[in-house]
Amino acid sequence: MENTLQKENRLVTLIKRIPLYGWIFGAVYFGLQYGMYRMADWITRLTGTINYAWCPKIPCIDDNIPVFAPFVVIYLFSYVFWICGPIAVSVTDKKHFINYIIGLSAAYVVGFLIFVFGPTYMDRNAEHLMEIAARPGFFNGLLATVYGNDGSDVAFNLFPSYHCLISLYCYLGVRHRPEVALWFRIYSLVMTVLICLSTVFTKQHYFMDMPAGLLISVVCYAVVGKLNPGEKMMDQNPNPKLLSK
């Protein structure tokens, strides 16, 4: 009983450490990524750039990656993981949090622009994915739902993988941050690896989409870290209302 109370107290203490803006940015940026993904699809159809969509498949690699349906659970859980990203980073110092949000925003925009001006596609019928999703079984049923909500027979906006881009950024935000518990940093790394694997084992992405998303994430994080706008903003206004606890 005492151990249970101690665990509950630790959980309450942890939740109290999270500032209001952490919860706000967690929710807002989850909606933002979904909105930008859907908006990119709408713009490509409106402007006609979707007619020039290209296929990022590398046959010698992608044809040898099997569908492993249980990974669809990890793929779907990524949305929860992304919400937790800004929330976890919000317990670090405000300069780092500002840099994190600016870098994540930049990564979103880069991915969005590629979706609009260099759209890609996957023909799921040609890949026999719709046949697999139609087979009986819980995980195949989840695959069918994911495919159905993302273009069904033909999927667009594969390159870069937002799943890989955002997941890695969530990990980079807490990496080497002593304010964040070690277990959560390890958990973030493991989840990032599993989510990246889920993109190819569910055949939601071709292999090439994965390193593209990871590269954008790393570059945006490194550039913003070098420029360090968070330090400049805090020096100019050490108590911004938006980030006040």
N, C-alpha and C positions, 0 to 999 in steps of 0.2 A: 504493500500500500504506500509506504514511504517512497519507494523508488518511483512509483507511478506519479505521485505528487511532485517529486523533484523534476521528473521529465516534463510534466505539465507546466511547472514554473519556468523551466528553461525555455520552453516553447513560447510562453507568454512574454518572457523577457526578450526573446529573439524578435518576436513580432513588434514589440514596442520600439525596438531599435530602428525599425524601418520607417523613414520619414514619409509624409503624405505624398510628396512628389514621386517617390519610388513607385507607389501603387498607381499613381496617375499615368506616369510614363510607361509602365508595364502594360496597362490596358490600351493606352493611345497608340503605342507603337505596334502592338499586335494588330489592331484595326488598320493601322497605316500600311503595313506590309500587304495585308489582304487587299486593301483598297487600291494600292498602286499596281498590284499584280492584275487585278480585274480591269483597271483603267487602261493599262498597257494593251490588254487584249482588245478593248473597245476602240482605242486609238488606231491600232494596226488595221482593224476592219474598216474604220472610218476613212483612213488615209489610203488604204490599199497596200500598205507595206506587207501585209500578211500574204499577199500574192507572191512575194519574193522570199518567203520563208525557206530556210535551208535546214538540212538534216545533219546534226552533229555526230552521227553514228560513226564509230570506228569498228567495222565488222570483225576484225581479228580479235578485238577485245570484247565488244558488246555481245557478240554471238556466243561467247563462251562464259558469260555471266548468267547463271540460272535464275529463275524466279523462285524466291523463297518467301512464300506468302506470309508466314508469321511476322516478318519484318514490318508488315503494314501497321502493326500495333505501335512500334517505335516511330514510324513515320507520322502517325496521327498524334502521338504523345509529344512530338516536337513542338506543337502549338502551346502546350502547357509550359514547356521548357523555355520558350521564347518570352512568355509573359514574365517568367521568373528572372530573366536576364537583367533588365533595368532595375527590378526590385532589389536584387542582390547587390548590384553595383551602387545603389543609392546609400548603402551603409558605409561606403568608402568616402574619402574626402571629396568635397564639392568640385574641386578642380578636375579631379579624375572623372567624376560623373559627367560634367559638362563636356569634357573631351570625348567620353564614351558616346554620348547622345549625338554630338556633331559628327563623329566618325561613322556611327551606325546610319545616320541620315544620309551621309555621303555615299555609303555603300548601297543603300536602298536606291538612291538616284542613279548611280552607275548601272545597277542591274536593270532599273526601269528603262533607261535610255537604250540599253542593248535590246531589251524586249521590243521596244518601239521601232528602232531603226535597223535592227538585225535579227528579226524574229526567227525562231527555229520551230521545228515540228517533229512529231513522232506519229507514224501511222501504226496504231495499235493492232489493227487487223493484219497488216503485213508482218507484224512481230508475233502474231498469234496470241496476243495478250487477252483479247476479249474471250477467246476460247477457254483460257485458263481461269479467268474470273467467273465464267459461267459454270464451272464445275462445282459440285456440292462441297460444303465445308464452311465453317465459320470464317476462317481467314480469307478464303476465296471470295466470300460474300462481302467482306470489308474491302477487298481489292476492287470488286465490282462497284461499290459505292464511291470509292476514291476516283476511279476512272470515270464514272458517270458524272461526277461533280467537276471534272477537269477535262472537258472536251469529248468524252466518250471515245468514239472511234479514232479521232485525231486530236492529239494534244499539242498545244503551242506554248511558247515562252518557257523552253526548257533550259536554255543557256543564257546566263549562268544559273545554277541551282540556288534559289533563294533559301532552301532548306540548309544547304551547306554554308552559304554565306552568313546567314543570321546565327546559326548554331555556333560556328567558330567564333563569331564576334561576342556571343554570350560568354564563351570560355575566356577569350582574351581579356574581357572586362574584369574578371575576377582572378586571373592568373597572377601569382606573386603578390596578391593583396592580403596582408596579414589581418585586415579588418574582417575578412570573410573566412569562415571556418574552413580548415583544411579538408574536411570530409566533403564540403560542398564544391571546393575547387577540383577535387578528384572526380567527384560525381559529374561535374560539368564537362570535364575532359572525356570521360567515358561516354556520356550521352552524346557529345559532339561526334565521336567516332562512330557510335551506333547509328546515329541519324544519317550521317554521310553514307554508311553502308546501306541503310534502308532505302536511299534514293535509287540505288542501282539494283538491289535485290527485289524491290517491288516493281522495277522497270518503269518507275515514274520519270526517270532520267536516264540518259546515256552516260557512259563513263566520263566523257569529256566535260560534261556540265559540272561535275564535282570539283575538279581542280580549278575551274574557272571561278566558281563561287568562293572557294577558299582563298584564291589569289587576290580577288577584289577585297575580301575581308581583311587580309593581312596588310595589303597596301594602304587601305584607308586608315586602319588602326595605326600603322607606322607613321604615315604622313601627319595625321592629326596629333599624334604624340610628339612628333618633332616640332610642329608649329605651336603646340600647347596653347590653344586659345582659351582654355579653362583658366590658366594662370593669369592671362591678361584680363579676362573678364572679372575675375575675383579681385585682382589688384585695383581695378577701376571702381568696382562696387562690391566690397567684401560681404555685404549682407543683402543680396538680391532677394526680393520678396518671393519670387518663384521657387527659390531653393531654400527658403527659410523653414526650419523645423517647427 
